[in-house]
Amino acid sequence: MSKRKTKESSGANGECISQVQKILRERFCHDCSTGKLFGIEHQYRHLLELLKRTTVHGESNSALIIGPRGSGKTALLNHVLKELTEMKQVRENLLEVHLNGLLQTNDKVALKEITRQLHLENVVGDKVFGSFAENLAFLLEALRKGDRTSSCPVLFILDEFDLFVHHKNQTLLYNLFDISQSAQTPVTVIGLTCRQDILELLEKRVKSRFSHRQIYLTNSFDFKQYIRIFKEQLSLPAGFPDDSFAQKWNKNVQHLSEDKTVQDMLQNLFHHTKDLRSLHLLLMLAVSNVNVHHPLITASDVQEASKQSRMDSKANIVHGLSVLEICLIIAMKHLNDVYEGEPFNFQMVYNEFQKFIQRKAHCMYNFEKPVVMKAFEHLLQLELVRPIERPSVRAQREYLLMKLLLDNNQIMDALQAYPNCPTDVKQWAASSLSWL
Amino acid sequence: MNTRQQSKVIYSWYGKPLSSDRKLRTSQYKGFLITSERSRTETCIQLGNFILVEGENADQPFVAQLLDLYEDGGQQKHAVVQWFSHITEIPPNKRKLLKREVSPQEVFFDQVPGYDTDIAVETIIKSVMVIPLHLGEELPITSNKEQSFYVKQSWDGKCFKALSPDTFSKLKEANKKGGGISNTSNSFIPLDIISPLKKERESVVRSATKPKNVEMEIESKHSASKSSLAKERHSQRVANGMRTPTARKKLQLNSPTRSSKGKLLGCEVLELLDDDCDAITTLKPSATKRKVKFTGILGSPPKMPCANVKSKSMFDTAEYWQTFSDTIRLSPYSKVKDSSEKAKNLNREYDITCSIGHQELGSQSPVLTPRSRRICAQKTSTLIAEQISILNTLELNQEDDFPSSSDSSYSSSSEEEDNGVLCTPEKKTKSSRMLSTPKSSRKSSVHTPAKTLKKTPLPGTPKTPRNATPEIPRRNHEAQKPASILEEARLRLHVSAIPECLPCREEEFQDIYNFVESKLIDGTGGCMYISGVPGTGKTATVHEVIHCLQQAAENDDLPSFQFVEINGMKLTDPHQAYVQILELLTGQKVTATHAAVLLAKLFNTPGPKRKTTVLVVDELDLLWTRKQNVMYNLFDWPTQKHSKLIILAIANTMDLPERIMMNRVASRLGLTRMSFQPYTYKQLQQIISSRLNSMKAFEEDAIQLVSRKVAALSGDARRCLDICRRATEICEFASQKGSPEIVRMAHVTEAIDEMFSSPYINAIRNASLHEQIFLKAILAEFRRAGVEEATVQQVSLWFRVPFF
């Protein structure tokens, strides 16, 4: 009887848990349309007004949204567009053209894409005909024919704007900005970029035609706000089906945000980066741990997630190496110390290793040279060591110049955590002179 | 165009020189012979004859009377002519002075001063008739319409006048003489008398044995390209001058501009139809006819709504048969010819009625407007499919439909059809043979649209889907009018707003204006190089100048001119400049290399009756190529004697000619330079106030602040206007709750800060702690090493130093 009861409750719980997972994961992954905006109300208003004027008055404009990665540029734009489409007058009056610098790698492709998205006349079944020159002339002609009061405004959104700058002659940008500055079809060009020096990349004629409206997004919140964002991102919305569970969950989140360890951990992350995406990533890991038997997030979950996300993959690889390989790495480390970062080759490493073996022969089996070579090549495969030049037919493998890609501290940390490490090896690592 | 180069035409003097001038080393002649190599025919044209002269555009040959012929010292053959103007050559704004409809056959005795009457003989195409008429007289209806022109009035560039009795009688006389000569022109050369006869026989033989060849001949007649002109002339003679020179127009239309898709489509459908029709042929004799017409229309680029396929094709085929019979049999059926003439006259009318009639029949067929035609072109593929499916029903209804759709014209067409049927079985066999060779039928089909297009009442160049003029859709709601004073101000301050006048550039304006004006009046060419940093009003001033000149030309203060503008930034490749210039000048669309050849020909040969061309080349530096041939050509043309080309080149850098141009290019550019200085703050202030036009939206001090700031930075007027616009926004935003106010200093300062402040400080301030530490570590490392270069590892060492 009681067993069934627990089963029932756990079943209901399971439903809740899957709901929670769904809601939160959606929030963390599609950070654009559903998520909330934090601390950029001013920029939001500016952009909204700008686009509203374009559609309502037919005023041409150009603007750049500049901010580091993860600062919510796309989210801002999507929010504005969402609000715009809710207005009837705007929805029917706006043509949108979305371009991305990663997809439209040159002007030819970009032009075709524009013509396709505008449904212009030389489009037959989604394919655009005509040469590059014809396409450009065609598009310019199309845009020239319109005027402010009668033509439908066109909104050009250029994602990864900095990549468009590298197109030949910046033809596309020149033409778009030129249209936005002349009495033709009303056009608004919005560029999204993470480069602060974007204006210096523009050609002088293009720069003159750009209206110099820049909307800067900087993650300008302090730690208190960061904690609030953490809380809001994790708490369930009001419309959650199971009310009591939502309350319990939200209360737990509140507790979490006041927990000292969690706060420390968040502070750490905050100092590391203010990018909200990394916070999302962390929370995602934490939320993934939630299941029926473990329905609420605990501080240890968050800590575990933080540990996972901050893990150093190279140090992890070192953990899995054999003692011989570790020894080789230590030898390389010493070579680095002695020669101040000069490249080395296998023979040098082998000599160093031999010296160590001769000193402490009792604890290490004296491997033959081919075996050591094999171990060395394994390190090469793991990319802990990298050749400086390409291996050529002439040069012997032993004498190829190499570079160690691990830092001294990484090596020492890894050794500390390495299970069953011989004491001699540890000593040797600590001081290259210990065997003397 | 290409074919023209292939068929060689030789111009040679007829007879001995009449007189010669020792001093000028010229010798005069009374006539010349045009020998076409391909068809081995000769035509003789003498003084006083009326001639067609190659125009800028192959579509529009000029009409002229030959007054004098001479050869100069350099063995160049020259002709002096009296021009006649076509109605299309008269400026549109003057046409209304005429107060009557002008038939396309009518020309005007040209007395406009300034047209070059000395032309190269090589530009003469053929002889025609020009018949003088009194003002009240109706144009007589004759059989060979395009062969003859009528002149009623003279045109002197300002007004139309009736012909003076003197000129009238002269023209009449010349006509009599000329007509006589042109008719008997063959008799001058005894060989020629025999040859046509022989050729006639030949053609008959050939037609019987080699149907393909005959078809080619017909094809050339249909297309009547300029290239096969000599051939055409030959066949004209054979067919008693049935064909017309105007039909020659459209060859370039179907060859170069057709999209490959259209061609492909056409062929596919053609094959489909071939199968279809072959099946029908066995059942119905009329099916063959339909086949011809269907291929004719479907093979063509999708220019025609398929809806009136049926109706139009009736005539096509009819005419087609007609010419067939003409060439093959030389049949003197005058009745046949008359009816075909009539049919042609009725064609337009008929098309329309048919298409309307058809609309009722097939619900999906669109109305015959240019717009719908384009739409139709897009949908051709689907329509054709439908067409095939409804083919059977059409067939069934055909007999019933035709009388109902066009009772009026049917009589003539039926007559024609009867004649066609009357025509001998020989022809029938030919047609069937043609059916069996789809290639030939396709060939003929390619050219038919030229004919059909000629009939359509579209002026100018016909539109294929490729050169369709596209348009951004209209907006659904009206754009809002500016409600407040700030919105109004913002509208006026937008860079795109066209001000009534351009303040602060009066001097530059006057300089450019004087330069172009003097060149226009002299009828010579020249270059001017205009430089200045962006946003100093170079392009705007030049446009203003052109606008003023155009107005002056309209008021007859200046000779009229053609204005062409290209922009280096709007070209994908420097060589595209040729294409754009040629397209803007003549409406032709050709490849870059070909355009260069055509343009060079246009500007280098003594062009008859050419207007001066004003060419504005914006962003000149982008026309730079390694060999600099684009720039070289551009600046070389104006130096040619007959080019009449004025170039205004615009670029940013003052020393561009010295920096990037080769010596020979820079030398041709000349020394007429002008540089636009950046605006001073007073000028910027004036620009803003003139734009605001005494609107009370800005504080006086605010304007001054903006202009001083911008003048100190760049002197870019665009920047100035943008800041003002942004300031109005800020002001509007700030005063949303309160009463509307004007833009004050604070708002302007905020706008300036927003636009000019460096983003770096703010970005660094908002970076995370570790990012800031890293930046500091880099600095410390730089200071330590003394080199502005460091590896990450070196920098990361600083993280271990407490409080570095």
Interface residues (C-beta under 8 A of the other chain):
Chain A: R45 E49 V56 H57 G58 E59 S60 I66 P68 Q89 E92 N93 L95 D107 K108 L118 L120 E121 N122 V124 F129 G130 F132 A133 E134 L136 A137 F138 L139 L140 E141 A142 L143 K145 G146 R148 T149 S150 S151 C152 P153 V154 N169 T171 Y174 N175 D178 Q181 S182 A183 Q184 T185 Q196 K204 R205 K207 S208 R209 S211 H212 R213 Q214 Y216 T218 N219 S220 F270 H271 H272 T273 K274 D407
Chain B: S259 K261 R374 Q378 P465 R466 A468 T469 P470 E471 I472 P473 R474 R475 N476 H477 E478 A479 Q480 P482 E487 R490 L491 H494 V495 S496 A497 I498 V533 P534 G535 M569 K570 L571 T572 D573 Q576 V579 Q580 E619 L622 N652 D716 R718 R719 D722 I723 R725 R726 E729 F733 E754 M755 P759 Y760 N762 A763 R765 N766 A767 S768 L769 H770 E771 Q793 S796
